Amino acid sequence: GNRSLLDSQAARESNARSYPRRLPLAIQRAEGIHVTDMDGKTYYDCLAGAGTLALGHNHPVVVDAIRAMLDQKVPLHTLDLTTPLKEAFVDELFASLPAAFAEQARVHFCAPTGADAVEAAVKLAKIATGRSGVFSFHGGYHGSTHATMSLSGSLHQKSDIPGLMPEVQFLPYPYAYRCPFGVGGEQCQQLSAHYLRNLLGDPESGVRRPAAIILEVVQGEGGAIPAPVEWLREVRRITEEYGIVLIIDEVQTGFGRTGKLYAFEHAGIVPDILVLSKAIGGSLPLSVLVYRERFDVWKPGAHIGTFRGNQMAMAAGLASLRHIRRENLPEQAAQRGRQLMDRLAALQRGTPEIGEVRGRGLMIGVEIVDGDGATDTLGHPLANPALASAIQRRCFQNGLILELGGRHSSVVRFLPPLIISAAEVDAVADIFAAAVRAELH
Ligand code: PMP
């Protein structure tokens, strides 16, 4: 059963293992939005590989593509050599991007994690500009390697590692609910943009012009925080004015999750460098950069890795991306997201412990607070990680897998597969509402 496997792994696996601590199940089978554990219990999976499984588990489109590839004796491993599969994959990827971006873009295959692609993006921006600094945002998350951890806007993620990448300047993200400027609503985003402008424009700020600004259009690990479109446009204008490379990290938001194929499309902007991973491989490991041609300043071999160009991930990713586009899953994600947000907002009325319900598409967060009106010195409601964790645990007991994120891990995050049905959204919302009520009474 679950227990013996969990005990065995706890005895042998690194102390850094994370998810099994909060989600004590051993998964036997998985299909669609469901996973089944060793004891035969089935769960709704609203973590979905941390947003990787756009089509859910074992979607027939993905499984058939992998099977067909095996039957045709397509090579399983090729380094980054040329194959027809890779050609087809790149065709589909470029066709999926806004024309204004794709027309003059290059793709770079990375060793297949989000973090490696972010590493490559930062290296490329440094080479292209000859500058060394990077601006990143409070609450941002970009990976767990040395450089990407340096960009993490959470001390919790990097606290005990000495000597990370220097010259990272952290800026306030337009997180209106806990605005660092102590103001709410639109004022928060305006001040955030204003602050950035001032940092660059005033030599007395003491901060050198960076190579790049890296941001998530919706912060994921930071607690499902969407950036307002006006703010995104202003950051795009500023980076253009100052010749700063804008790196948009869509590792988690890409491929329909936010209700558009790419989250930057909400703002009608395009990045200089786009970072993609997670859903791009259709459940298998894959990551790429797509960047404007003029930034193609790499020397041959300047960012390499044995497992770039993983053929099976390309087969699965190609099938998955085709399906997402053909079935207009971004639009479906937008609809289901609104449905889930409406349910959560209804629960919020009369539940002061739910401080905020927010998100875009199927990237949704519920911020759990004390609920008695207590605030910190900036006037922000006190986070309630104990209650968030209790709600997560009770949802788990009742067959719903959710993850926590955000400041103090007090945000319950919903990242279901994009194929979630309307009935499944209701079932998920029912379990969550029951868990919240049970914990509060
Ligand atoms: N960027 C973002 C926005 C992410 O959400 C993640 C993973 N959660 C990463 C980068 C890192 O990706 P990986 O875990 O594949 O290294």
Boltz pocket constraint, residues with backbone or C-beta under 6 A from the ligand:
constraints:
  - pocket:
      binder: B
      contacts: [[A, 50], [A, 112], [A, 113], [A, 114], [A, 115], [A, 116], [A, 118], [A, 141], [A, 142], [A, 143], [A, 144], [A, 216], [A, 220], [A, 221], [A, 249], [A, 250], [A, 251], [A, 252], [A, 277], [A, 278]]
      max_distance: 6.0
